[in-house]
Amino acid sequence: MKQKAAILLCCLASLPVWAQTANVDALLLSAQMAYQDADSKQDQARRRLLQVEEELKQAQKRLLDAQQLQQQAEMAQQQALADKAAADALMQQATQRLRDAWQQKEGQ
């Protein structure tokens, strides 16, 4: 009987230690879960940053390409304006020669 009482007393005495150990284990588990969650969020943020940086890089390239196309179009427009001005001047000269020729024809 004394032996059972001693065992019971030992078990009761170890309850606070066991409870403290369980509390430490729960804290450790909670800390591990928080760490894993933070690690996961950090990894997601890192991947998102890489994705956004790649999208920005592609957008900048498209912008440069568009600016280059705009410059080419502006140069083509300037050339077309010059060609039209030359054609207009040629047309004026041809029209004047035609008038002059008709006037001579009518003057005969």
Secondary structure, DSSP 8 states (H G I E B T S, - for coil): -HHHHHHHHHHHHHHHHHHHHHHHHHHHHHHHHHHHHHHHHHHHHHHHHHHHHHHHHHHHHHHHHHHHHHHHHHHHHHHHHHHHHHHHHHHHHHHHHHHHHHHHHHH-
